[in-house]
Amino acid sequence: MVKGRSLTRLPLHIVVAVVRNGLVYLSLFPASLEAEDATTPCDILWSEASERYRSADDLDARRDIDAATGEQLERCMKVHAGEPLFPGLGRRAQRTVNTLTAD
């Protein structure tokens, strides 16, 4: 479960780390959500903004999207304080952990 209190930028990557038998396994993947995973208002906002960000050709456009989305996500997270945030990303991260720890 992903929880938080504030966000100032559009997160672009998720890092998962697992320590097992003295070894550290790391996985880095895009923090995008598949459409079926975007179920909460903040998920939907993040998913749509991530797609706009990734498809923007201009660096200034990306900066504008990033700044505006950070403000929108901040408001969304305050409105939904105490609720699980980004359950789709949590499920995706857990699948990665499960894969890294599978025998």
Secondary structure by P-SEA (a helix, b strand, c coil): ccccccccccccbbbbbbbcccbbbbbbbbccccccccccaaaaaaaaaaaaaaacccaaaaaaaaaaaaaaaaaaaaaacccccaaaaaaaaaaaaaaaacc
